[in-house]
Amino acid sequence: MEEERGKKYGRLQKVESIAKIVGAVSIPIIGLIVSILLNFNAEKNRRVQLFAEIMSRRESADSDIRASMFNTLMQEYLGLSSDNQGKDNIADIGKKVVFLNLLISNFQEYFNAKPLFEDLYGRIKELNKEGLGENESKKLEVLGNDLIKMSKSTARKQEVMLSRIGVTKNVLLEKNKTKCVLLYNPAANGFKIEGENGELKVIDDYHDGKCININGDSTISDEKESLEISDEKESLEIDNDDKAYYAIQITIEEIKGYEVTTKMSLYQDYFKDKVKVLRLFVKDNIEFGVSYFDLPYMDNTLLFDGKRFALILHDIPYPNKDWVDLGLITFREEFMSLRDRPLFEDMLNKLHNSK
């Protein structure tokens, strides 16, 4: 018995000795690991703070430079007429075109330049009515064309930028004719429509004529029909991916000079298993005026679900002016009409990935 107790006591002493040794060794190791982790996190936080501070200073300096440049350009632009007691001449008009080009190239995301374009274009037209010589009239015509080219080029660039976060459609439309245009991309989503004999057909981006019901036999034209179809919608289990898919019915009513007047009606399409099952009337007789001087960054409309919609006048391509080339754009609601800031976007992506 005593011998067994001695053996147990010896084993306990060994375990106690091992525990003391392990404790003596592990505590410094754990402390070292904790210290390394704390230093790593501290270094990571320091880098994030440094990055944010550098970005903040960069944006502050950039804003100061832009504010100074903007004030200088605007003072020079507005001062050209006051120097001549409000009277315009070809030399001053040419300088204003240059200053406006500088303004729109550097500050198109900060202010709506449409009033400046329209004012300057109107001054060119008025000055050309004063019976100038042939050479002077040609110079004014060139300046007017340069103004339109500048605005069209800027609008195209903005359209390309917005296409990254939205959908763009080009439509060639004859005066007093109607087209139904989808403000979404059915091909990208694999959307179809049920045709004759229950066959599924690919949805077209647009078609000539009014936006019609899915059976092709009636036009949803008033609020009463919308309410009736809305009741039908409630009885169906529609899987629409929590997104709004709009169709727009557009008609060119008037073409005058550098601008056109359009009339539109808005519809909303609903899908179940990627097959369109309903089209609801939303709004009728929406009038839009669009000119060469409308720029989508600023000249856009907020739709009912938060998306933004913009019209662009690409061209009036034929001499008889019975046709209009339009661009239709829808883009996400979070677009804020400000300068594209890829570095901030990269920073947000890094913060998101770090989580």
N, C-alpha and C positions, 0 to 999 in steps of 0.2 A: 504494500500500500504506500509506504513512504517512498519507495522507489518510483512508483507511478506519479505520486504528487511531485516528486522532484523533476520528473520528465515534463509534466504539465507546466510547472513553474519555469522550467528552462525554456519551453516553447513560448510562454507568455513574455518572458524577458526578451527573446529574439524578436517577437512581433513588435514589442514596445520599442526595441532598438531600431528596427526597420522603420516603424512609423515616425520615430524622431528624425531618422536620417532623411526619409522621404519628405517630411514636413520642412526640415531645414533646407532641403534642396528645392522643393516645389514653390515655396513662398517667394523666394527671389525670382524664380522663373516666371511665375504668374505676375508678379509685380513688373517684371521687364516687359511681358506681353501687353499688360494693361497700359504701361507707359508708351509702348510703341503705337498701340491703337489710338491713344489720346493724341499723341503727336501727329499721327497720320490724319485724324479727323481735324485737328487744329490747322494743319497745313492745307487740307482740302478747303476748309472754311476760309482760310486766308486767301487762297487763290480765287475763290468765288467772289469775296469782297473786293479783291484787287481788280478782277475783271469788271465787276459792276461799277467800281469807281472810275476806271479808265473809260468805260462806255459812257458814263454820266458826264465826265469832263469833255469827252469827244463830242457828244451831242450838244452840250452847252456851248462849246466853242463854235461848232457848226451852225447852231441857231443864231449866235451873235453875228457871224459873218453873213449869213443869209439875210438877217434883219437889216444890216447896214447896206447890203447890196440892193435889197428890195426898196428901201427908202430912197436910195440914190437914183435908181432907175425910174421910180414913180415920179420923183421930183423933176427929173429931166423930161420925162414923157409929158407931164402936165404943164411944165413950164414952156414948152415949145409954142403953144397957142397964146399964152399970156404975154410973151415977148413981142408978139405982133398984134397986140390989142384984140386977140380973139380971131384974127383973120388967118385963114389957112393959105399955104402956098405949097407948091410941089416939093420943094426942098424939105420943108418941115414934115410933110406927109411921109416922105421917104425915111426921115429920121425916126418918125413914130413907128413905122413898120419895123425898123431895126430894133428899137427899144422893146416893142411888143414881142418880137421874136425872142429877145433875151429873157423877158419876163416869163413867157410861156414855157421856155426851155428849162428854166431853173425853178419856177414856182407853180407849176401846173397843178400840184397836189394841195396847194394852200389856199388858193382863191379862185373864184369863178371869173375867167377872163372874157366871157361872152359879151358883157356890156362894152368892154373896150374894143373888141372886134367889130361889133355892130356900130358903135360910134365912129370908129375910124373908117369903116366901109361907107357909112352914110356921108361922112365928110368928103370922101373921094368922089362919090356920086354928085354931091352938091357942087363941088368945085368944078367938076366936068361940065356942069350946066351953064357956066359963066361965059361960054363962047370963047374958049381958049383955042390956040392954034392946033394944027394937026399933030405936030410933034408933042406938044404938051398933053393933048388928049391921049396919045398912044402911051406916054409915060404913066399917066394916071390909070389907064387900063391895065398896064403891066403891074402897077402897084396893087390894084384891086385883085388881080389874079394871084399875085404873090401872097396876099392876105388869105385868100381862100385855100391855096395850096398849103400854107403854114398850118391852118386850122385842121384841114383834112389829114395831113400827115400826123399831127399830134393826136387826133382822134383815133387814127389807125393804131398808133403805138399803144395808146391806152387800152384799146380793144384787145390787142394781143396780150397785154399784161393781165387784163381781167379774165381772159379765156382760161388762165391757169387755175382760177378759183370759181369758174362758172361755165356757162354754155353760151356760145355765140351762133347765130343763124344769119345767113345772107339771103335776102329776098328781093327779087326783081318784080316790081308790081306796077301794073298799068293803072292810070287814073280812072277812078270810079269802078274799079274791079276789086274783088275781095279775095283774100287768101286766109286760110286757117293754118297758123304756124304753132308748132309745139315748142314750148320754152324749156324743153328737156331733151335729152338724147336717148331715144328709145333703143337704138342699136346697142349702146353701151350697156343697157340693162336687160337686153333680150326681151323687151316687151312685145306682145302680140295682141291682135284683135280677132275676135271670133267673126268669121265671115259667113258666107252661105253654106248650108248643110253642116254647120258646126265646125268647118275647117278653120284652122288658125292661120292668120296672115300677119306678115311683118307690118308694123305701124310705120307709115311714111312720116318724114319730118314735117311736111306741109302738103297741102293740096289746094287747088283752085276752088273757090267757093266758100260758103259759110261753114263754121264749125257745127257739125251735125251730131246727132245722137249715135250711139254705137251700132244701132240697127240700120243706120243709113236712110231712115224714112222720115225724119222730122228734125227741125231745128229748135234747139232750146233757146227761146228768144225772150221769155219774160219771167218774172219772179214766181208766178203761179206754177209754171212747169217745174221750176227749180225746187219749190217746196214739195211738189208731188214726188219728184225723183229723190229728194232728200229723205222722204219717208221710206222709199224703197231701199235707200242706202242703209237706213237704220236696221232694216230687217236682214241685211246680209252681213256676213262676217268677212270684212274686207281687210286683206293683208297689204297695207300700202307702205310698209317700212317706215311709218311715221314721217313720211316726206310728202310735200305738196308738189304735184305735177300739174303745171298750168299749160293751157292752150290759149292762144290769143287770135281773135278774128280781127283783121286789119284791113282798112280801106283808105286809099288816097283820095281826099276830097278836093284839095286845091294845091296847085303848084305855082308859086310866085317868086320869081327871081332866084334867090339863094335859099329859100325855105319852102317847106311843104306843110300842109295840115292833114292830119290823119284822124280817123275815127276807129276806135277799137272796142271790142267786147272781150271780157275775160271769162274763161271757163276752167274748171278743175277736173282732171281725170283721176279715176280711182282704179286700182288694180287688185286682182286676187290671183295669186300664183302666177304673177307676171302676165296675166291676161286682163286687158281693159274691160271692166264690167260696167262702169258708169262714167258719164261726163255731166258735171253740174254747172249750171249757169251761175256766175258770181257777180259780174258787174257789166252794165251795158252803157253805150254812148260815152266812152271815155275819149275826150279830144286831146290830141297831142300835137303841138307844133314842134317841128324839128328843122334845124338849119345846119349849114356847113360849120357854124360856129358853136354848136353844142358839143361839149366834151364830156364823155361818160363818167370821168372821175367825179365831176360836180353835178352834171345834169342827169340825175337818175332819180327814180321814184321807188319808194318803199312799198312793196306788195304786202298783202294781208298777212302772210306768214313770216314776214321779216326779211325775205329775200329782196334784192334790189333789181330794178329793171331800167334799162337805158336804150334809147333809140339813137342811131347814128345815120346821118345822111351821107352815104358814100358818094353818090353821083346822081346827076340828072343826065343820063347818057345820050339821049337823042335830041336833035335840034328842035323837033316839034314839042318836046317837053311833055310828052304824054306818059313817059315811063320814069320810074324812080328806083334807084338801087339803094336799099336800106340794110342796115345791120341791126339786129336785135340781140341784146345781151341780158342775161340774168346771172347774178353772182351772189355769193354768200353775204349774209347780213352783217358779219363781223368786219367787212371791209369798211374802213373809216376815212376814205378820201384823203389819206396822208401819204407822204413819201414812203416808198417801199424800203423797209429797213431789214435787209437780210441778216445783218449781224445780231440784231435783237431776236430775230427768228431762230438763228443758230443757238443763241443763248438759252432761249426757252426750250429748244429741243434737247440741249445738254442737260438742263435742269430736270426735264421730264425723264430722260434716259437714266439720270443718276438715281432717280427714285427706285 
